[in-house]
Amino acid sequence: MEEQTTAAAAAMKRTFLIINCIMLAVGNCGGPLTMRLYFLRGGKRIWFSSWLETGGWPIILLPLLFSYTRRRSTSTNAKPILMKPRVFFAAAVIGTLTGLDDYLYACGVEKLPVSTIALIVATQLAFTAAFAFVLVKQKFTAYSINAVVLLTVGAVILGLHTNGDRPAGESNKEYWLGFFLIAAAAALYGFILPLTELMYKKAKQVLTYTLVMEIQLVMCFFATAFCTVGMIINNDFQAISREAKEYELGEAKYYLVAVGSAIFWQCFFMGAIGVIFYSSALLSAIIIKVLLPVTEVLAVIFYHEKFQAEKGISMFLALWGFISYFFGEIKHNKKNKDNLNDDQSSEGQLAHQNPIP
């Protein structure tokens, strides 16, 4: 009976992990594309664009309300908020860092094509691996190390023809400014992912997915608040209506792009923290890196960006690294299961040899 319960729990965990991986995939591909579309067709408000990355946080209220309704139906003492002050303040700090990361990323997206952005963001995996090792004592296997190496090599290969992707008429100063801003955003988010995992480990309360959604709500709220201050200082709120009227695709599509961007990015952040909750920060970073070549292909299709042979090789290495990581996880889980069965078998034999009088 206990084994069946454990198997059911493991199956449920895998199901939710897959759901969060899908959300992360949708957001990781859709977010940069819609943000780039905003800038390509006449959008110029960097603070507004960064605000949209977490401005969709009210969406999280819907599943939280559903969760509270379910808890309320089974217990009259159900609390509407599970988060303790300790976790709230940690989430607020991480949220503020996320707001800064959003701004750095938006500055880079304004200046660089999606394919070049994908190259630079790929370095995030190395930062995540390093910070995960320091902060949460992430254990590396031969398969996970192989995955990190393959994905990093793929990123280097992508860099062989970055000059060919430089937007026409853009100065060297603007191009390299965008390059370093995206690199800074990648490094900062590479720190945020394991920092979030560390917060989970140090929460000192039962960690459920409902609590994870509450944490995400607080993080996004403070990130949005950070960007709201920037919008106020930059007078973005007054400029939005004027910019919408001058948008190349029309006023209605301007707001459609804005709303779509907010939804895509919310999928990204919800998927990222979900993967961290059900697995690890390293897996979240690996999924982000694996999907970068996919984003590049979509950029080629929709924005007619160049697709050199190097991008095809990078995609192959990304898939290879992804398979390597999951093969290692399968072997690791199988080994743990075999060890557990051996322990249970040994305990049964001892109980049989030494019956209780």
N, C-alpha and C positions, 0 to 999 in steps of 0.2 A: 504493500500500500504506500509506504514511504517512498519507494523507488518510483512509483507511478506519479506521485505528487511532484517529486523532483524533476522527472522527465517533462511533465506538463508545464512546470515553471520555466524550464530551459527552453521549451518550444515557444512559450509566450514571449520570453525575452528575445529570442531570435526574430519573432514576428515583429515586435516593436522596433528592434534594431533595423530591420529591413525597411519598415515604414519611415523611420527617421533618416535612413540612407537615401531613400527616394526624395524626401523633402529637401535634404541637403543637396542632392543632385539637381533638382529643379531650381532651387535658389542660386546655386553656384553657377549655373549656366545662364539662367534668365536675368539675374541681377546685373552683372557687368554689361550684358547686351542692351538692356533697357536704359541703363545709365549712359552708355555710350551713345545710344540713339538720341537721348535728351540733348547731349552736347553737339552731335553731328547736325541736328536740324535747327540749331539756333539758340539752345539753352546756354546760359552763361553763369547761372547762380550756383557757385560751388557749395556754399553753406546750405542752400536748399537741397541740392543733390545729396549731400552727406546726411541731411536731416531725414530724407526719404529712406535711408538705409535702416533706420530703426523706428521711423515715424508710424509704422504699421502696428505698434505694440498693442493698441486696443483690441486687435484680433484675438489676442491671447485670452481676453476676458471671457470669450464664448466657451472654450473648453474648460476654463476654471469654474464658470458658473454651472456647467453641466456636471463637473466633478463634485461641486459642493451640493448640488441637488441630490445626487446619488448618495453622498455621505449622510445627508439630512434625512433621507428616506429610511436609512438603516439605524440611525442614531440621532436622538433629539439634542444631544450634547455636541454635535459636530461643529467644529470651529470653521468659520468662513476663511480664515487665514492660518496657514500652518507654519509659516516662516517665523523664526525667532529673531530678535534684534541682532544677534551676532551675525547671522547669515545675511540679514538685510543690509547691514553696513558693508559687509564684504562685497555683496552684489552691487551696491551703490558705487563703490570704488572701481570695480571692474567695469561697470557700466560707463563711468566717466572716461576710463581709458579707451573703451570701445568707441565713444563719441570722438575722441581724438583720432583714433584709427580710421574712423569713417571719413573724417575731414582730409586726412593725408591721402587716403585712397581716392576720394573724389577729385582732389587736386591733380593726381596722376592720370586719372581717366580722362580728364579734360584735355590733356596734352598728348596722350599716347594712344595708338590703336590697340584693340583688344588683344591681338596676337602678341604684341610686345609686353602688354600687362601680364598676360598669362605666363610668359617667360619669367618675369621678375617675381611674381607671386609664388612661383614654384619653389623659390628659395625658402619660403615659409616652412616647408617640411623640415629642413635642416635646423631652423630655429626651434621648431616645436620639439623635435627629437632631443635637442640639447637641453632645453628648458624642462622637458618632461623627465629627463634623467636626473636633473638637479632638484626639481621641486617635488615630484611624486615618485621618485626612485623607479622610473619605468624600466622594466626588465626587457632586454633585447635578446631575441633569438637569432640564429643564423638566417632565418627566413625574413624577419623584420629588418635586419641590417641589409640584407640583399635588396629588399624592397626600397629602402631609403637610398641606397647607392644607385640603383637603376633609375629611380625617379629623378635623382639629382643629376645624373649623367644626361637624362633626357632634357632637363632644363638647360644644361650647358650647350647641348646640340642645338636647341632652339635659338640660342644666342648667336649662332654663326652668321645669321643674316638679318639682324635687327635693323641695320641701317636701311635696308630695302623697304622697311615698313614705316619709315619716318614720314609723317604727314607733310604734304607739299606746302612750302612757304613757312615752315616752322624753323625758328633759329636753333642753333646748337645749344644756346643757354636754356631755352624753353624745354627742349627735348631732354636734356640731362637733368634739369630740375624735376621734370615729371618722373624720370627714371629713379632718382634718389628718393622722391616722395613715396613712390610705390614700394621701393625697397624698404623704406622706414615703416610703411604700413604692414608689409609682410613680416618684418621682424617683430613689430608690436603685437600683431595678432598671433604670431608664433609663441609669444609670451602669454597672451590672454588665454589660449586654449588650455595649457597645463595649469595655469593659475585657477581657472574655473574647476578643473578636476581636483586641485588641492583644496578648494573651498568645499567641494562635496565631501572630501575625506575628513575635513576638520569641522564639519557642520555641527557635530555633537547632538544630532537628532535624527530620527528615522528618515531616510531619504527615499521619497517616492517620486513618481513622475509628476504628480500634482505639485509637489514642492519644487521640482525642477522648472515647471512652467511659471510658478510664482517668482522664482529667481530670475528667469528670463524676462519676465514682465518688469521687474525692478531694474535689471541691467539696461533694457531697451529704453525705459522711462528716463533714466539718468543720462544715457547716451543722447537721447532726443533733446533733453533739457540743455545739455552742453552745446548741441548744434543750434538750438533755439536762441541761445545767447548770441552766438555768432551771427545768426540771421537778423536779429534785432540791431546789432551793431552795424551790420552791412546793409541795412534797410532792404532786406530781401522781401519781406512781407508786402511792402508797398510796390515792389517791382514785379511781383508774380503775375498780376493781372495784365500788365503792359506786355510782359514777355510772352504770355499766352496768346495775345492778339497778334503778335509779330512772328509766332512760331511757324516754320515752313509747312508743317503738316496740318495746320489749322488749330484753332483754340480748343475744340473738343478733344482732339487727339493729344494735345499738350497735357491736358488733365488725365487722359487715359494712360499716357506714358508714365505720368507721375504716380498714379494709383497702382499701375502694374509694377512699377519699380518697388514701391513700398511692400506689395504683397510678395514679390519674388524674394526680396531681402529678408522678409520675416520668415519665409520658408527656410532660407539659408541658416539664419541664426537658431531657429527652433530645431532644425535638423542637426546642426552642429552640437548643440548642448545635449540633444537626445542621444547622439552617437557617443558622446563623452560619458553620459550616464549609463548607457547599456554596454559600453565597451571601454574606450580610452581616448584621450586627446590625440594620441599618435594615429589611431585609426581615422579619426575625424580629419586630421591633416593629410593623411594618405588619400582619402576619398577626394578631398579638395584638389590635390595634385593630379590624381588620375583623370579628373573631369576637365582639367585645363585644356588638353588637346581637343576634347569634344567642343568646348567653348570656342576654340580657334576655328574648327570646321564650321560651326554655326556662323562665326564672324565672316568667314569666306563666302558662305552662302548668302547671308543677308546684307553684308556691307561690302562684298567684293574685295576683301583683303586678299593679299597674295598667300598662296599655300605652297611653300617650297618643300623639297624632298625631306629636309631636316625635320619638318613638322610631322611628316608621316613616320619617320624613325622615332621621334619623341613619343608619338602616340603608341607605337608598338612597345617601347620600353616601359611606358606608363602601365599598359595592360599587363605586361610581364611582371612588373613590380607588384601590381595589385593582386595578381594570381599567387605570386610567391608569398605575400603576406597572409592571404586567406588559407593557403595550403598549410602554412606553419601553424595558424590558429586551429585548424582542424586536427592536425597531429597533436598539438598541445592539449586540446580538449579531450581527445581520445585517450591520451596518456593519463590524464587526470582521472578519467572515468575508469580506466583499467586499474589504476592504483586504488581508487575508492572501492571497487569490487573486490580486489585482493584483500583490502583491510577488513571489509565486511565478512569475507569468507574466513579469514583468520580468526575473527572474533567469534564466528559461529562454531568453528572447530574447538576453540578454547572453552566455550560454554558447554559443548557436548562432552568434552573430556572432563570438565570439572562441574558436574551438576550441583545445583544448590540443594543441600539436604533439607 
